[in-house]
Amino acid sequence: MTARSPGPSYADLLDADTHEVPAFLRRTGRSDFGIADIDARYYFDPEIARLETERIWKRTWQFACREEQLRNPGDLQVYDIADLSVLLVRGEDGAIRAFWNACLHRGRQLRDAGGAASELQCQFHGFCWDLHGELKRVPARWDFPQVREEAFRLPQVQVDTWGGFVFVCLDPGQVPLREYLGELTELDHWDLAGRYTEAHVAKVLPCNWKVAQEAFMESFHVVTTHPQLLRGIGDANSQYDAWTWVSRAITPRGTPSPHLGYQPTEQQIFDAMMGLGLDDAPVATLPDDARARTVIAAATRARMRDSVGGRAETLSDSECVDTFFYTAFPNFHPWGSYNRTCYRFRPNWPDPETSIMEVLILSPFSGQRPPEAPVRHIGVDGSFLEASELGPLARVFFQDEYNVGAVQRGLHTLVQHKSGVSFGAYQETKIRHFYAVYQELMGPL
């Protein structure tokens, strides 16, 4: 039996809900992945980074872009991962295709960035393909007797869609996307396809991509990194579950952290959930018999009516207030219910000690789809605080980015006297699940 923190379990909170709870929230998965240390070389060894390209990035399904970025025939997007590049295209027939992003003449990337085009012409010498990848035009055709149309079709990679996301997989033998995503597809309950990208921020971080995403795979760090949240979040009472390629964490809110050592009032819990500091004036005063969790749930239902209509009234308290954060191996992190956050983490090739963290805010809407937000790029010396479009999340991410660079630097010191990183047996289940899959794919090093 795995040890647990004092306080109510997540099942206890579901039992006290004022509305019917979706059955899948009561589902449990695996959480026993041992207590062995994880090799610290994974975070900075250049040879391991090179092997990740072959054994991780070439073998897994990865989120490449949102469908709204490929809305019309001729729309293009580029997905770069490590030293590889994929070109995604919406054809005249409405189908999305994904090609290796390289001209078959001299290898120049066919596109450096997204956009729109009626054909795929290399900007170096002008070799050209149609949107189906069929060879269309060869300059000085007489000088290329070796070029045969059937051999010069652009090579395709697997592409599929789910939840408004477009995924690619460079391994033709990998299982179909929905089978790969498994339990993550329970997010269909909250209609991720019916969202638009309200904000998209890409920040270079001074750490390996795995260090970066690990900071967002557990609630254990809240007690120290985000102490302003403790009165309104059951961080140590989170539930962690893992399946084949997917893991999930559920962190309850509207219930205090066991780390506090005292029971705050419902007003204090409410104020913490509103993001207030200890000296800030309340935004509302609760009646004596009110519970912060149910008050905020009711306010959330009222706020959601404009975007999801009558369905708002069916939402359970849990769906309205709690945090559901999923991971699909290796780097896709959507959040559940109507929390709008989604992350993607990628290596900042060729440097294994920096990475790219992307935050998407995916918002429901009614009526005509709003335009998608452009990507805000922030360099390694910038800060998430520059991203005002993230609202209060910018401050939270700033607290996180403060840590990850120090982790990366500290790992070099750690290995002078200890070979690995020691994760918790339960609260860091998602990370341990990640490494169970990672080590299986990477094999002996």
C-alpha positions in Angstrom: 0.0 0.0 0.0 1.5 3.3 -1.1 1.8 5.9 1.7 -0.6 8.9 1.5 -0.6 12.4 3.0 -3.1 13.2 5.8 -6.4 14.8 4.7 -9.3 13.9 2.4 -8.6 11.7 -0.6 -9.8 12.8 -3.9 -12.5 10.0 -3.8 -13.8 11.6 -0.6 -14.2 15.0 -2.3 -16.0 13.3 -5.3 -18.4 11.7 -2.8 -19.3 15.1 -1.4 -19.9 16.7 -4.8 -23.2 18.6 -5.2 -23.5 17.4 -8.9 -23.1 14.1 -10.7 -19.4 13.3 -11.3 -18.2 11.9 -14.6 -17.4 8.3 -14.1 -13.9 8.5 -15.6 -12.8 10.8 -12.7 -13.2 7.8 -10.4 -11.0 5.6 -12.6 -7.6 4.8 -11.2 -4.4 3.7 -12.9 -1.0 2.5 -11.9 1.1 4.5 -9.5 3.9 2.0 -8.5 7.0 2.7 -10.4 9.6 1.9 -7.8 12.0 4.1 -5.9 15.2 3.8 -8.0 17.2 6.9 -8.8 17.1 8.3 -12.3 20.4 8.8 -14.1 21.3 12.5 -14.0 23.2 12.2 -17.3 19.8 12.2 -19.0 19.7 15.9 -18.5 22.9 17.1 -20.0 24.8 14.3 -21.9 25.0 15.3 -25.6 25.2 11.7 -26.7 22.0 10.9 -24.8 20.3 13.9 -26.5 21.4 12.5 -29.9 20.0 9.1 -29.0 16.7 10.7 -28.0 16.2 11.8 -31.6 16.5 8.2 -32.8 14.7 6.4 -30.0 12.2 8.9 -28.7 11.4 11.6 -31.3 11.4 9.2 -34.3 9.1 6.7 -32.5 6.3 8.6 -30.8 3.2 10.6 -31.6 3.8 14.3 -31.0 1.5 17.4 -31.0 2.6 19.4 -34.0 0.0 22.3 -34.3 -3.7 23.1 -33.8 -6.1 22.3 -36.6 -7.1 26.0 -36.7 -3.6 26.7 -38.0 -4.5 24.6 -41.1 -8.0 25.8 -41.7 -7.9 26.4 -45.4 -6.4 24.6 -48.4 -2.8 25.6 -48.9 -2.3 26.5 -45.2 1.2 25.3 -44.0 2.8 24.7 -40.6 6.3 23.6 -39.7 7.0 21.3 -36.8 10.7 21.1 -35.7 11.8 18.5 -33.2 15.5 18.1 -32.4 17.3 18.2 -35.8 14.2 17.0 -37.7 11.6 19.0 -39.5 8.1 18.1 -40.7 5.9 20.2 -43.1 2.1 20.0 -42.5 -0.2 21.0 -45.4 -4.0 21.2 -45.8 -4.7 20.0 -49.4 -7.4 21.1 -51.8 -9.3 18.0 -50.9 -9.4 19.0 -47.3 -7.0 16.4 -46.0 -4.0 17.2 -43.8 -0.7 15.7 -45.0 2.7 15.7 -43.3 5.9 15.5 -45.3 9.6 15.4 -44.3 10.5 19.1 -44.7 13.4 18.7 -47.1 13.8 19.2 -50.9 14.7 16.0 -52.6 17.2 17.9 -54.8 19.7 19.4 -52.3 17.9 19.0 -49.0 17.0 22.6 -48.3 14.0 22.9 -46.0 10.9 23.5 -48.2 9.5 25.9 -45.6 11.1 27.7 -42.7 7.8 28.7 -41.1 4.1 28.5 -41.5 2.0 30.4 -44.1 0.0 29.6 -47.1 0.8 28.4 -50.7 -0.7 26.8 -53.7 2.4 24.6 -54.2 5.6 23.5 -52.4 8.5 25.1 -54.3 12.0 25.0 -52.9 13.4 28.5 -52.6 16.9 27.4 -53.6 16.6 26.0 -57.1 12.9 25.8 -57.7 12.1 22.1 -57.5 8.3 22.1 -57.0 5.6 19.7 -55.6 1.9 20.0 -55.4 0.0 19.9 -52.1 -0.3 16.1 -52.4 3.5 15.7 -52.5 3.6 14.8 -56.2 6.5 16.2 -58.2 5.2 19.1 -60.3 8.2 21.0 -61.8 11.9 20.5 -62.2 13.9 23.5 -63.5 16.3 22.5 -66.4 14.5 19.1 -66.5 16.9 18.0 -69.3 19.7 17.9 -66.8 18.1 15.4 -64.4 17.7 12.2 -66.3 17.8 10.3 -62.9 14.7 12.1 -61.5 11.6 9.9 -61.9 8.2 11.3 -60.7 7.4 8.2 -58.7 10.7 8.2 -56.9 10.5 12.0 -56.2 7.2 12.1 -54.4 7.7 13.9 -51.1 8.0 11.2 -48.4 5.1 11.4 -45.9 4.9 10.8 -42.2 1.9 9.6 -40.2 -0.5 12.4 -39.3 -3.8 12.4 -37.4 -6.0 14.7 -35.4 -7.7 14.6 -32.0 -9.3 17.3 -29.9 -8.4 20.1 -32.4 -4.7 19.1 -32.2 -2.7 17.8 -35.2 -0.2 15.0 -34.4 2.6 13.5 -36.4 4.5 10.3 -35.9 7.8 9.5 -37.7 7.4 5.8 -37.1 5.1 4.1 -39.6 4.8 1.1 -37.2 3.5 3.0 -34.2 0.0 2.3 -33.0 -2.9 4.6 -34.2 -3.2 7.9 -32.5 -6.3 7.3 -30.5 -4.9 4.0 -29.2 -1.7 5.8 -28.2 -3.6 8.5 -26.4 -5.7 6.0 -24.5 -7.2 7.4 -21.3 -6.2 10.9 -22.4 -9.2 10.9 -24.8 -11.5 11.3 -21.8 -10.8 14.9 -22.4 -13.3 14.7 -25.2 -15.8 15.2 -22.4 -14.8 18.8 -22.3 -14.6 19.4 -26.1 -11.0 20.5 -26.7 -11.8 20.6 -30.4 -14.3 23.4 -29.8 -11.6 25.8 -28.4 -9.5 28.6 -30.0 -6.0 29.6 -29.1 -6.4 32.7 -27.1 -2.7 32.9 -26.2 0.5 31.1 -27.3 3.8 31.8 -25.7 7.1 30.0 -26.5 9.9 30.6 -23.9 13.5 29.3 -24.1 14.4 28.0 -20.7 17.9 27.4 -19.3 17.4 23.7 -18.7 16.9 20.4 -20.5 13.4 19.7 -21.8 12.9 17.0 -19.3 13.8 19.2 -16.3 11.4 21.8 -17.7 8.4 19.5 -18.0 9.0 17.7 -14.7 8.2 21.1 -13.0 4.7 20.7 -14.4 4.1 17.1 -13.7 3.5 17.2 -9.9 2.0 19.4 -7.2 4.7 18.5 -4.7 6.5 21.8 -5.5 3.6 24.0 -4.6 4.4 24.2 -0.8 7.7 25.9 -1.5 7.4 27.4 -5.0 3.8 28.7 -4.9 3.1 29.2 -1.1 0.5 31.8 -1.8 -1.8 29.0 -3.0 -1.6 26.7 0.0 -4.8 27.7 1.8 -6.9 26.8 -1.2 -5.2 23.8 -2.8 -4.9 20.2 -1.5 -1.5 19.8 -3.1 -0.4 16.7 -1.1 -3.8 15.2 -1.5 -3.5 14.9 -5.3 -4.3 11.7 -7.0 -1.8 10.3 -9.6 -2.5 7.6 -12.2 -0.6 6.2 -15.2 -1.5 4.0 -18.1 0.5 2.9 -21.2 1.6 6.1 -22.8 -0.4 8.5 -20.6 -0.4 9.8 -17.0 -2.9 12.0 -15.1 -2.8 14.1 -12.0 -5.8 15.5 -10.2 -5.1 18.2 -7.6 -8.2 19.3 -5.6 -8.8 22.9 -4.9 -11.2 24.5 -2.3 -9.6 22.3 0.3 -6.4 23.3 2.2 -2.9 21.9 1.9 -2.0 19.4 4.7 1.3 21.3 4.8 -0.3 24.2 6.5 -0.7 22.5 9.9 -3.9 24.3 10.6 -7.4 24.6 9.2 -8.1 27.9 7.4 -11.5 29.4 7.4 -13.7 29.0 4.3 -13.1 32.8 3.7 -9.4 32.3 3.7 -9.7 29.3 1.3 -11.9 31.4 -1.0 -9.4 34.3 -0.9 -6.5 32.0 -1.7 -8.4 30.6 -4.7 -9.0 34.1 -5.9 -5.3 34.6 -6.0 -5.2 37.1 -3.2 -2.3 37.7 -0.9 -2.5 37.7 2.9 -2.9 41.5 3.0 -5.3 41.9 0.0 -8.9 42.9 0.6 -11.5 40.1 -0.2 -13.3 40.3 -3.5 -16.4 38.9 -1.8 -17.5 37.9 1.7 -18.8 34.4 2.2 -21.9 33.6 4.3 -21.0 31.8 7.5 -22.4 28.4 6.3 -20.8 28.6 2.8 -18.1 26.4 1.5 -15.5 28.1 -0.8 -15.4 25.0 -3.1 -19.2 25.1 -3.8 -19.3 28.9 -4.0 -16.6 29.0 -6.7 -18.2 26.1 -8.5 -21.5 27.9 -8.7 -19.7 31.1 -10.0 -17.9 29.0 -12.6 -21.1 27.5 -13.9 -22.6 31.0 -14.2 -19.5 32.3 -16.0 -19.4 29.3 -18.4 -23.0 29.8 -19.7 -21.9 32.2 -22.4 -19.4 29.8 -23.9 -20.8 26.3 -23.3 -24.5 27.1 -22.9 -26.8 24.9 -20.8 -24.1 22.3 -20.3 -22.6 24.6 -17.7 -25.3 23.6 -15.2 -24.4 19.9 -15.4 -20.7 20.5 -14.4 -19.7 18.9 -11.1 -18.0 20.9 -8.4 -14.8 19.0 -9.2 -14.9 20.0 -12.9 -15.4 23.6 -11.9 -12.6 24.0 -9.3 -10.1 21.1 -9.5 -6.9 20.8 -11.6 -6.6 17.9 -14.0 -3.2 17.8 -15.8 -2.4 15.0 -18.2 0.8 14.0 -20.0 1.0 12.0 -23.3 4.6 10.7 -23.6 6.9 12.3 -24.5 6.0 16.0 -24.3 2.3 16.8 -24.6 0.5 18.2 -21.5 -3.1 19.3 -21.9 -5.2 20.2 -18.9 -8.7 18.9 -18.3 -12.1 20.4 -17.6 -12.3 24.0 -18.6 -8.9 24.9 -17.3 -7.5 26.3 -20.6 -3.9 25.5 -20.2 -1.8 23.2 -22.5 2.0 22.8 -22.6 4.5 21.4 -25.0 8.2 21.0 -24.2 10.9 20.5 -26.9 14.7 20.4 -26.9 16.4 23.6 -28.1 18.6 21.8 -30.5 21.5 21.2 -30.4 22.0 22.4 -26.8 20.8 19.7 -24.3 20.9 22.3 -21.5 18.3 24.6 -22.9 14.7 23.9 -24.1 11.5 25.4 -25.4 8.4 25.6 -23.2 5.2 26.5 -25.0 2.0 27.5 -23.2 -1.3 27.6 -25.1 -4.4 29.0 -23.6 -7.3 27.2 -25.3 -10.6 28.9 -24.6 -14.2 27.8 -25.4 -16.3 30.2 -27.4 -19.8 30.7 -28.9 -20.6 32.0 -32.3 -17.9 32.7 -34.9 -14.4 31.3 -34.1 -12.2 34.1 -32.9 -8.8 34.5 -34.6 -6.0 32.5 -33.1 -3.3 34.4 -31.2 0.1 34.8 -32.8 3.0 33.1 -31.0 4.9 35.3 -28.6 8.6 34.2 -28.5 10.6 35.0 -25.4 14.3 34.3 -25.3 16.3 32.7 -22.6 17.1 36.1 -21.0 13.5 37.2 -21.0 10.7 36.3 -18.6 7.2 35.0 -18.6 6.2 38.2 -16.9 6.5 39.8 -20.4 3.5 37.7 -21.5 0.6 39.8 -20.2 -1.8 37.6 -22.3 -1.3 34.8 -19.7 -2.8 36.9 -17.0 -2.1 35.6 -13.4 -0.4 32.5 -14.9 2.5 34.7 -16.0 3.5 35.1 -12.3 3.2 31.4 -11.6 5.3 30.5 -14.6 7.9 33.1 -13.5 8.2 31.3 -10.2 8.7 28.0 -12.0 11.3 29.3 -14.5 13.2 30.7 -11.5 13.8 27.1 -10.3 14.5 25.2 -13.5 17.8 26.9 -14.4 19.1 26.3 -10.9 18.1 22.7 -11.2 20.1 22.3 -14.5 23.2 23.9 -13.0 22.9 21.9 -9.8 22.7 18.6 -11.7 26.4 19.0 -12.7 27.3 19.4 -9.0 25.0 16.5 -8.0 26.8 14.0 -10.1 30.1 14.7 -8.3 28.8 12.6 -5.4 25.5 11.0 -6.4 24.7 9.5 -9.8 21.0 10.0 -9.9 17.9 12.0 -9.0 15.6 10.7 -6.3 11.9 11.2 -7.1 9.1 10.5 -4.7 7.4 7.2 -4.9 3.8 8.6 -5.2 3.7 12.4 -5.6 6.1 12.2 -8.6 4.3 9.3 -10.1 3.9 11.1 -13.5 7.7 11.6 -13.7 8.4 8.0 -12.7 6.0 6.8 -15.3 7.7 9.0 -17.9 11.1 7.4 -17.1 9.6 3.9 -17.2 8.6 4.5 -20.8 11.7 6.6 -21.6 14.1 3.9 -20.4 12.2 1.2 -22.2 12.6 3.1 -25.5 16.1 4.3 -24.9 17.5 0.9 -23.9 21.0 0.4 -22.5 23.2 3.5 -22.6 
